[in-house]
């Protein structure tokens, strides 16, 4: 463009005679360049939903002559080099041996029986019945149709064949030439059955054939050309005629030449398609024309077709258009959704917001590429280079003055349509992310940020609405002004409103969960819609007498509750953008009925958006969606959506994972399905695989299946994308394999079913079942006889047991009667409690003891166990008895009705059932008041006896102490050392006895003393008496805790006295250190062992314990005999004397003692 302008400046100075032609050439070139540029921009901006197929995708040839769709949804395609069929996944070529595989296919047609007819170029016609191909007209006779141009079927079911050789019909499988009378001609191009007649297009005009007459129309009657190429009847009883020089219309027996009024001109019309809504398609050698609502839309290679020469066109049952061109096959998904090309600025961006301005231009804000503008013809892109603060656009708003406001990651910009420039109005907001923008009816601007709402007043002042104003959450995500001027605010913590009275928490006002709100919208009746990412839709309805909150989520029809946007269109539909497509709710129907009438759009029906972040409605009612993968437009004039499910076809049945020739096994093959009819299998052939396909040409990759084998499965199998189902070990029986398909996981096709039978083996045949029955009856008879005999024997034994049990029960009943008499008449009180420890029953004995009747006990005392006793630990006693399954006896005072108390001994017994669960608690109370009085008396007597015994022990000890004192006085008058020693030994022996009596009167008990403690005190006294220093002679005492009575303790103490005294006196030489060890232990409950040893010089070699003249040794022997003990003496590195003896005093009842 710059080069052309430079050239213009060079041209100006030239002479006038040269300028005319040069300028004319320049301006023509300039206009061509501009047109080329604009058309380039336009074609790049918009993508028509074309998908093209060629030889690289599996087609046998790129020239497609004819297309037809059968009842299973498959496309049958005739090409320059053979035929194939297409199931949405792959092009299935014919076998190389098939005549259709290598010939030019000029026509394809499916009749009412779903038989496929093929017309060839020079090889006649072939018919495929689902399993076989049948040839027609393949000889060289002149009357045979060989070069086929068209195949059709009339209302009588007869097949018509148009060929270069004439017109033919197939009647009862015979070929009959149609007599055209005076208009007999060759070069038949097309036959169509319209208005109850047969229209025949030839190279010499249009023939309308009826059994009784034929009428011919030519250019003289208004046709633009006599070469008729195509015919199509409309729903309003008109016939469109395609010729070699444009189009005409047949209506009321007249020809209307319309080529000049439809902008189609004198194009060669290859094919015409009439839709039920009277939309007409004209396929020409320069492209396709679509006539709808008196508007013509043109399609060519610029819109995505692989070739401008369109030879044929069909519309499949899903609403897709299939173009047969000279350069391949093309699928057009229609104009319901227009996806903008990925290589354009509108298609390769993650769009966060969309706004349609008043001029019908579309503005989109992207995550990283700034703002895009599209006016239907061209696009513009605005970035930071154009004046934006940042290229991430979070929000947009169309102001009341037609300014377009942009919220970026760094503040606010706006676009002024007058100056066509971008401005930066508020630099104080450049540090904020602007999530939403609103201009109210007074011109005041509101900007939602993470720190509240910044309000820019018309006078230039700024206000802030945040937590100090009453917002609990100041992260603003949506703003809306209603017709009353009330401001609605959406935050991650719910909805707020602001009016002259301040901020109101809408969620708390109506007790609504505080969920993240991302969009606020208002319908035509001033109801409000709040969308949430994880909660669905909240509807606030304002009625005359009440205000109602409703929820729309996945429980009442919504497909996805993760909503990213919502918007009302001009037809009062609510559009909801989600992560997996968009939903459209008929809002008027919802308001009137409360029911959700929802249409879901995703890949299965033409919507290819991913994560629909925003939407906006333009002035023409079209809805624009901004998604992660670009901009998408919904055409409001596209009509209602066809609710189509995949077409199911059972392709084949395998046996043991391999293809099987069912026909070779004698089965008849269905001509429609190619499957065996009345399939009956032997029991050994019970591993079947069912190969199936679901044809959904709109989105074949979205097809999923669910199947079941009725008679084998209880329910449908989980959804799967696998197209084969395996069943092994199928038992004999009758079965029906059912398969269904879906493209969106919600809408399922009607299941198709295939029935078959697996026969049982011969040993499960009826004859064998009769034999089995006879044998079974015989065996059963024998078993019954044996069983009867055994039963009689058992009956006799049982009768004997019954008699025995009866006698036992009678005896038990007598015993129970006695027990009942005892329980009711005994003076003891018997109480029975249930498993909740509540009183159930009591006998008369309780009334006798306490004076209370049953009802009085319940009303006055209570019915719990703890209510009927004064024992402080009753609850722990009850719990312990239940836990250990044992009876417990306790004593307590029980109050009587007259206010007195008596002592009772209570036996508490738990009763358990066979499952070891508590059933009852039985308490038996016995009056022990007299026993208690006697016990108190005995305790008093025992106390007096103890005092007397202590006094006796004390006096004996004092008397022994007087004797010791007398010995001390006497020793002062004795000069003989031997006499002195004798007196001292006597003193020590008396001290040992006195020490025992001292322990008795000092101890708590009066019958025994702690002998271990006595040993320590006795030895300490001996060491003190002899003046022994522990540093020279060490004393080591090991005594078990033991209690001895006085008869055992006195002799045992004397023995210890003698042994220790002898060791002190004789065991160690003067000045030699040594050790004396005393060990006392109880070897069993009645026997003890005393060991006294030292490590001194030991006993003399000839020492004889039994014949010694030592008084001490004789005393030890005598005392040992008194204890009924035995003495053992060892003299090896010292002296060790062991005495084993019994406890002399053994009470008759040791437990009570």
C-alpha positions, 0 to 999 in steps of 0.5 A: 500500500505504501508503495502504491502511494509513493508511485502516486506522488511520482505520477503527479508531475507528468504531462497531461497526455500521459496522465489519463491512461496511467492514472486509470491504470493506477486507480484500478490497481489500487482498488484491486489491491484494497479489495484484495486486502479487505477480502484477505482480512475478512477471510482470515477473521471468520472460519466457516465450519468446513472439514475437508477430506481427500485421498490422503484421508482414504478416499479412492479419488478426489473427484466426488460425483455423488453422495447419499446417506443410508438409514444407518447414517453411513455416507455412500460416495461415488468417485471418479475411481470407485465407490466407498462408504464413510462412517465418520471415522474412515472411508471403507473401500470396496474389494478390488475384485468388485466392479465398483472399485475401479470404475467411475461412479456417477450416481449413488442412491439408497432405496426404501429397503436401504439397498444401495444403487450405483450408477457407473460411466459405461458399466451400467448399474449395480445394487448392493443389498447389504451382503451382495452386489447385483449387476444390471445392464452390463451387456452391449445391447443398444437398449441397455443403460450403460452410462448412468447420470441419475437414480431415483425412486417413485412413490410406487417404489419403482427405481428410475434410471437416467442414462445417456441411453434413455430412461429406464425403470426396474419393475419386478426386478426386470428392466423396462424402458420408459416410453416417452412418445414423441419426446423420446430422447437420449442424454437424460441428465436427471430424474426427480419425482415431484408433485406426484409426477416424474420430472425428467431433465434432458439436454433438450428440455424438461419433460414432465411424465405421467402414465397417460401423457408427457409435457415438454418445457424448453427455453421457449417456455422460460427456461434459461437453457434446455440443458436440465442438470438438476431438479428439487421439490420444496415443501411449498410445492415448488420445483427448482430447476437447475440448468446449464445457464442458471435456475428456474422455478416450476410453479402452477404449471409455469416456468419462472426464470429467476437467474437475474433476481437471485444474484446467481447469474447464468451459472452452470447448476450441478445440483440443488438441495431443498431443505424443509424450511425452504432454504435452497442450495445451488451448487455450481462450477464456481461455488455454492449459493445458499438462498434463505429468507430472500438472502443469498450467501455464497460459499467457495474456496475462500470460505473453506471449500476444497474446490469451487466446482460443486458436483453434489450436495446433501444434508445428513440427518444431523443437519451437516452439509456434505459437498461433493467437489472436484477436489474432495469431500467437504463437511459443513457444520452449518452456521449455528456456530461460527468459530473464528480461524485459529490463525486470526487475532480473534481465534488464537487467544484466551478471551476473558471478556466480550462486548458488543457495541451499538454499531454491532462491532465486537470487542474482545479482551484477551489474557495476553494479547490486548483488545481485538475489534471486529466489525464483521469485515475487518479486525484490529488489535490494540496492545500496549503499543496502541496505548493500553496499560497492559495486555491482560484485559480482565473486563470491558464495559460499553459506556453510555457515551459509546466509549469502550472501557477496558479493565487491565492488570494495571488500571483502566483505559477507554476507547473513544469512537470519535477520535478512534484512540485509546486513553488513560483516564485514571493514573491513580488506578494503575497499580490495581487489577480491574476485574469489572467496570460499570457506568451508572445512568448518571455517568458515574464510573465504578471499578471493581478491584481486589481492594474494593470499588473505586468510584469516579464521580462526574465532578472528578472526585473519587470515593472508595467502597470497601470493608469500612463501608460494610463489605465483608469481602472487598474483592469485587468480581461483578457489578450491575445497576438495576432500573432503580439505580441500586448497585449490585456487587458480586464478590467471592463471598456472595452478593451485596447491594448498595443504595441510599441506605448503604451496604446490605448483605444480600446473602444474610438477608435471604440466608443464601450460601456465601459462594463466589459470584462472577456474573450478575444479570437482570431479565425482562421482568427485573428478576436477577440472576447470579452465577457462581463457579461452584454453586450454579445459578441463584435466581432472585425473583420479585413478585407482587406479594413476595420475594423468592430465591430459587437455585438452578444446579445439577439437581434440576437440569444444569449440566455443569455447576462450574459457571464462568459467565451468563447472559440474556439474549434478545429472545429471552434465553439465558446463556450459561458458559461452563468448562465444557460448553454452553447451556441455553435455558428457555427463560420465559418457560422457566418463569412460567412453569418453574421447569428447566428447558435446557439445550446443551451445546458442545462438540457433539452439536457444533460448539467447539469452545473450551472454558467459556469465560464471557458472552455478549448479545449484539443488536441483531440477537447473535450471541458472542462467546469468548473462550480459551480457544477464541471467539465463537458466534451463535447465529440467532437465525439458525433455527431449532437444534435437531436432537440427534443421537448416533445411528447404531449398526451391528456390523458382524458377529465373531466366534472365538475372536475370529470372523466366521462364515455363517453362510457356510454353516447354512444360515440365511444372511439378512440382506439389510444387516448382513447378519445371520438370521435365526442364529442357533448355536451349539453349546460349545460355540459359546464365545461371541464377539459383537462388532458394532458402530455408532455413526455420528458424523457431526462429532464421531470422536464423541461417540460412546456406547453401552451394551448388555446381553439380555439373559446374561447381564443384569444391567447395561455395561458401563459407558465405553468407547470400545466398538466390540463386546466379548462374551465367553462361556455363554450358558444354553438359553435365549439371549438378546444383545442390545447396544445403544450410543450417545454423543454427549453422555446424556441423550441415548439412541434407541437400542438395537437388538439381535436375538440368538439361542445357545442350545444345550448339550444332548444330555440336557435334551428333553429325552434325557430330562425324562430319563433324569426324571424317572431316575430321580423319581426312583432314587427319591422313592428309595430315599423316602422309604429309607428316610421314613424308616429313619424318621419313625425310628427318630420319632420313637427316640424322640417320644422317649426323650419327650417322656423323660423331659416331661417327667423332668419338667414335672419335677422342675415344676414342683421344684419351681412351685416350692421355690416360688413359695420360698421366694414369696414366703421367706423373711428375706427380701428378694428384688429382681431388676431388669437389664436397665437396673430398674425394679421389676418385682419384689417378694412379700419379704421386702414388705415385711422388712421395710413396710413398703409395697411395690408401688410405694417403693416406686413412688417414694424411693424410686426404681433404680438399685441405687435408690433402694440402698444407702451403700455409697459404692453400690454403682461400682459394686453393680458394674464389677459384678456385671463385668466379672459375671460373679455375685457380690455380697455387701452390707448396708443400712436400709430405711423402713417405712416408719423411719427406722433403719436396719442392717442388711446383707445383700447378695447381688447376682447378675443373670445373663441370656444365651448371648451373654447379654445382661437379662436381670439382676437379683438382689437378696437382702437378709436382716443382720441387725442382730449379728451386727449387734453381736459383732459390736459386742465381740469387737468390744471384748476383743479390745479389752482382751488386747489391752490385757495382753499388752499389759501382760507383755509389758509387765513380763518385759518389765519383770525381765528387765528387773532381772537384768538389772539384778544381774548387773548389780550382782556382777558388781560383787563378783570378782571371778571372770568366769562367773562374770561371763556367765552372768553376762550370758544370762543377761543376754538371754533374758534380753532376747526374751524381753525384746520379744515381749516388748515387740508384742505389746508394741505391735497392732496384733497380739498373737504374732510379731514381725520377726525380721525386725526383731532380728535387727534389734536383737543383733544390734543389742548384742553388738552393743553389749559386747562392744563390737565395732562394725568396722572390725566385725561386719554384721550382714542380716538378710531376713524375709518379712515373717510373722511368728507367734510367741511360742516360736519367736522365743526359742528362735530368738534364744538360738540367734542370741547363742549363735551370734554370741558364740561367733562374737566371742570365738570366731575371730582372733584379736585384731582380725576383721570378719563378718557375721551373716544371718539369713532367715527365710520362709521355705514354705507356708509352715517351715522356716530356715535360720542360717548363722555363719561367719568367716572366722577360724571355724570350729575345733576339728574334733567338735561334736555338737551332740556331745559338747559340754558347752551350755550354749550349744546344749541350749541350741540343741534343746531349743531346736528340739522344741521347734521340732527342727534340725541342725546342720553345722559346716566348718569350712573357711568359717562356721555355718549353722543351718536350722530348719524348723516348723512354726509351732503354732498352726491354727485349725483354720489358717484363713480365719486366723 
